[in-house]
């Protein structure tokens, strides 16, 4: 994590920064909410910019400098958050949006905190017949943390519009997302593209002409690397070696989605 440091004895009032932080979407349930998200994030940002990097050191910074933070952030009602709660709150933060505010206020960005690639997929609940009761999950590729979730009722195709709504509500449409073949359509991919996001999406036999076209392009491309996998089981050793070609970018002329 790299960031330009500022001295902790700073006395400039940062209420304008807190006002900006209050505009960030709070993913927490209102029930039992004790801590102001804006105050917690203000403390975290100042801790990181003062050289703290781990959750424990950030927690100690906020706890030890609570009165100072309340003064410079203009939040007299601010409370020290527990070490256990801190990662849970930070896991639900859109660091892309937060970094934009940090850059606007301080002229720096906190590296290594962006969400990274997130997988969005629907999961059928155990013990439920059919696929009418499911859960739509957004899970980070790194760390396997649940970024967002929402209940889903209806046929499988209802997942298409539900994913679009989830991408919009959580801001994932501006980030990096992986989707399955169900969502390889101009509307969903166009939504991500218009918001500056990136998406990796599967393409299967349900779109035979497009699959044939991109398969041909991949076949003609010169492989960049190859992947060798070894599986042992059932009394035999199986070795597979698969070439990986360059990424194939396909654009619909009317929406121009980034579909890799």
PLY file of the C-alpha trace (Angstrom):
ply
format ascii 1.0
element vertex 260
property float x
property float y
property float z
element edge 259
property int vertex1
property int vertex2
end_header
0.00 0.00 0.00
1.53 3.30 -1.05
0.28 6.76 -0.27
1.66 10.22 0.32
1.86 10.69 4.10
0.51 13.68 6.00
1.50 14.59 9.59
-0.91 13.33 12.23
-0.80 16.65 14.09
-2.74 18.28 11.24
-5.29 20.75 12.67
-7.10 21.80 9.51
-10.81 21.15 9.80
-11.83 18.33 7.47
-15.63 18.62 7.75
-15.84 19.15 3.97
-14.21 15.74 3.48
-16.67 14.14 5.89
-19.53 15.74 3.93
-18.22 14.03 0.79
-17.86 10.70 2.63
-21.52 10.88 3.66
-22.48 10.64 -0.01
-20.95 7.15 -0.31
-23.42 4.28 -0.37
-23.67 2.51 2.99
-24.26 -1.23 2.44
-25.00 -1.95 6.11
-28.41 -2.83 7.51
-29.87 0.13 9.42
-30.80 -2.18 12.28
-28.16 -2.08 15.00
-25.99 0.44 13.14
-23.86 2.21 15.76
-21.02 3.89 13.92
-21.10 6.67 11.34
-19.63 5.32 8.11
-18.27 8.77 7.22
-16.45 9.09 10.57
-15.00 5.58 10.39
-13.77 6.08 6.82
-12.34 9.49 7.73
-10.35 7.87 10.54
-9.21 5.03 8.27
-8.04 7.40 5.54
-6.07 9.57 7.98
-4.58 6.44 9.58
-3.40 5.10 6.21
-2.03 8.47 5.16
-0.11 8.59 8.45
1.64 5.32 7.68
-0.72 2.68 9.10
-1.41 -0.30 6.84
-2.81 -3.27 8.80
-6.31 -3.44 10.26
-4.88 -3.67 13.79
-2.69 -0.58 13.43
-5.56 1.39 11.84
-7.81 0.34 14.73
-5.22 1.49 17.31
-4.80 4.80 15.49
-8.54 5.52 15.63
-8.79 4.42 19.27
-5.76 6.34 20.50
-6.54 9.53 18.57
-10.31 9.47 18.97
-10.63 12.98 20.48
-8.33 14.46 17.83
-10.29 12.73 15.05
-13.59 14.01 16.45
-12.17 17.54 16.39
-10.57 17.61 12.92
-13.40 15.65 11.30
-16.05 17.79 12.99
-17.85 14.76 14.40
-18.35 15.12 18.13
-20.58 12.04 18.14
-17.84 9.86 16.62
-17.06 6.57 18.37
-14.08 4.22 18.23
-14.92 1.11 16.25
-13.88 -2.34 17.49
-11.08 -4.31 15.84
-13.56 -7.04 14.85
-16.01 -4.65 13.21
-13.47 -2.66 11.21
-12.80 -5.27 8.45
-16.53 -5.93 8.10
-17.25 -2.26 7.40
-14.31 -1.87 5.03
-15.36 -5.00 3.08
-18.55 -3.22 2.01
-16.86 -0.01 0.84
-16.55 0.87 -2.82
-12.85 1.79 -2.82
-13.01 3.11 -6.36
-15.51 5.79 -5.28
-13.66 6.41 -2.00
-10.35 6.83 -3.80
-11.94 9.42 -6.09
-12.91 11.45 -3.01
-9.44 11.04 -1.47
-7.80 12.22 -4.67
-10.15 15.19 -4.89
-9.46 16.19 -1.27
-5.75 15.35 -0.85
-4.41 14.82 -4.36
-3.34 11.22 -3.66
-4.78 7.73 -4.08
-4.54 4.73 -1.76
-3.14 1.86 -3.76
-4.02 -1.80 -3.25
-7.52 -1.14 -1.90
-9.61 -1.26 -5.05
-12.11 -4.07 -5.09
-10.49 -5.94 -7.97
-12.39 -8.54 -9.95
-15.77 -9.58 -8.57
-17.77 -12.66 -9.64
-21.55 -12.21 -9.81
-23.67 -15.36 -9.95
-26.97 -16.80 -8.75
-26.99 -19.72 -6.30
-29.92 -22.04 -5.61
-30.69 -22.40 -1.91
-30.29 -25.85 -0.38
-33.47 -27.80 0.21
-35.45 -25.76 -2.32
-37.05 -27.61 -5.22
-36.49 -26.10 -8.63
-34.69 -22.77 -8.97
-37.34 -20.29 -7.88
-35.69 -19.41 -4.53
-32.11 -18.33 -5.07
-29.50 -15.90 -3.84
-27.59 -13.51 -6.08
-24.02 -13.15 -4.82
-21.14 -10.84 -5.71
-17.90 -12.39 -4.44
-14.39 -10.96 -4.73
-11.92 -13.13 -6.62
-9.21 -12.18 -4.14
-10.11 -13.22 -0.62
-13.48 -14.74 -1.60
-15.35 -12.07 0.36
-19.05 -11.42 -0.22
-19.26 -7.90 -1.64
-23.05 -7.81 -2.10
-26.04 -10.13 -2.12
-29.76 -10.04 -2.68
-32.58 -12.62 -2.60
-33.95 -13.73 -5.96
-37.31 -15.33 -6.71
-38.49 -16.49 -10.11
-37.28 -18.44 -13.15
-33.61 -18.58 -14.13
-33.99 -15.83 -16.74
-35.11 -13.37 -14.02
-31.46 -13.35 -12.93
-30.61 -11.25 -16.01
-32.46 -8.12 -14.87
-31.54 -8.77 -11.22
-27.84 -8.69 -12.10
-28.27 -5.37 -13.93
-29.96 -3.90 -10.86
-27.26 -5.26 -8.53
-24.49 -3.83 -10.71
-26.15 -0.41 -10.62
-27.00 -0.41 -6.90
-23.53 -1.45 -5.75
-21.47 0.48 -8.29
-19.96 -2.75 -9.62
-20.90 -1.59 -13.11
-17.94 0.79 -12.80
-15.53 -1.93 -11.66
-14.27 -5.29 -12.87
-16.86 -8.07 -13.02
-17.04 -11.66 -14.21
-20.38 -13.10 -15.37
-21.59 -16.39 -16.78
-22.97 -16.97 -20.27
-26.52 -16.00 -19.26
-25.44 -12.35 -19.21
-23.70 -12.23 -22.60
-26.15 -9.73 -24.08
-25.90 -6.14 -25.36
-28.00 -4.60 -22.57
-25.99 -5.91 -19.63
-22.59 -5.45 -21.26
-23.57 -2.04 -22.59
-24.51 -0.97 -19.06
-21.03 -1.88 -17.80
-19.32 -0.23 -20.77
-21.20 3.07 -20.41
-20.11 3.30 -16.79
-16.45 2.66 -17.58
-16.35 -0.86 -16.15
-14.77 -4.04 -17.45
-16.37 -7.46 -17.74
-15.21 -10.98 -18.48
-18.17 -13.08 -19.60
-18.57 -16.67 -20.73
-19.75 -17.53 -24.22
-21.42 -20.91 -24.76
-23.42 -22.86 -27.31
-26.55 -20.80 -26.64
-25.11 -18.29 -29.14
-23.75 -20.66 -31.81
-22.88 -18.11 -34.52
-20.99 -15.81 -32.18
-19.27 -18.79 -30.54
-18.11 -20.05 -33.94
-16.85 -16.61 -34.91
-14.79 -16.05 -31.76
-13.60 -19.67 -31.70
-12.21 -19.17 -35.19
-10.44 -15.98 -34.12
-8.95 -17.74 -31.09
-7.79 -20.66 -33.26
-5.98 -18.36 -35.69
-4.33 -16.29 -32.95
-0.77 -17.11 -31.92
-0.76 -18.62 -28.39
0.96 -16.45 -25.79
1.23 -19.07 -23.04
0.09 -22.63 -22.32
-1.42 -24.15 -19.18
-0.40 -27.63 -18.06
-2.64 -29.46 -15.58
-2.00 -32.85 -13.98
-4.81 -34.88 -12.44
-4.36 -38.15 -10.59
-7.28 -40.39 -9.80
-9.01 -43.68 -10.51
-5.64 -45.38 -10.94
-4.46 -43.15 -13.79
-2.43 -40.00 -14.38
-3.93 -37.50 -16.83
-1.93 -34.57 -18.23
-3.60 -31.76 -20.21
-1.78 -28.96 -21.97
-3.92 -26.12 -23.32
-2.69 -23.11 -25.32
-3.96 -19.66 -24.37
-4.18 -17.13 -27.16
-4.50 -13.38 -26.95
-7.74 -11.93 -25.61
-10.44 -11.50 -28.22
-12.42 -8.28 -27.87
-15.84 -8.25 -29.50
-17.83 -5.04 -29.81
-21.45 -4.55 -30.77
-21.45 -1.41 -32.88
-24.43 0.07 -31.07
-23.19 -0.37 -27.50
-19.50 -1.22 -27.73
-19.22 -3.45 -24.62
-15.84 -4.64 -23.46
-16.46 -8.38 -23.67
-13.25 -10.36 -23.31
0 1
1 2
2 3
3 4
4 5
5 6
6 7
7 8
8 9
9 10
10 11
11 12
12 13
13 14
14 15
15 16
16 17
17 18
18 19
19 20
20 21
21 22
22 23
23 24
24 25
25 26
26 27
27 28
28 29
29 30
30 31
31 32
32 33
33 34
34 35
35 36
36 37
37 38
38 39
39 40
40 41
41 42
42 43
43 44
44 45
45 46
46 47
47 48
48 49
49 50
50 51
51 52
52 53
53 54
54 55
55 56
56 57
57 58
58 59
59 60
60 61
61 62
62 63
63 64
64 65
65 66
66 67
67 68
68 69
69 70
70 71
71 72
72 73
73 74
74 75
75 76
76 77
77 78
78 79
79 80
80 81
81 82
82 83
83 84
84 85
85 86
86 87
87 88
88 89
89 90
90 91
91 92
92 93
93 94
94 95
95 96
96 97
97 98
98 99
99 100
100 101
101 102
102 103
103 104
104 105
105 106
106 107
107 108
108 109
109 110
110 111
111 112
112 113
113 114
114 115
115 116
116 117
117 118
118 119
119 120
120 121
121 122
122 123
123 124
124 125
125 126
126 127
127 128
128 129
129 130
130 131
131 132
132 133
133 134
134 135
135 136
136 137
137 138
138 139
139 140
140 141
141 142
142 143
143 144
144 145
145 146
146 147
147 148
148 149
149 150
150 151
151 152
152 153
153 154
154 155
155 156
156 157
157 158
158 159
159 160
160 161
161 162
162 163
163 164
164 165
165 166
166 167
167 168
168 169
169 170
170 171
171 172
172 173
173 174
174 175
175 176
176 177
177 178
178 179
179 180
180 181
181 182
182 183
183 184
184 185
185 186
186 187
187 188
188 189
189 190
190 191
191 192
192 193
193 194
194 195
195 196
196 197
197 198
198 199
199 200
200 201
201 202
202 203
203 204
204 205
205 206
206 207
207 208
208 209
209 210
210 211
211 212
212 213
213 214
214 215
215 216
216 217
217 218
218 219
219 220
220 221
221 222
222 223
223 224
224 225
225 226
226 227
227 228
228 229
229 230
230 231
231 232
232 233
233 234
234 235
235 236
236 237
237 238
238 239
239 240
240 241
241 242
242 243
243 244
244 245
245 246
246 247
247 248
248 249
249 250
250 251
251 252
252 253
253 254
254 255
255 256
256 257
257 258
258 259
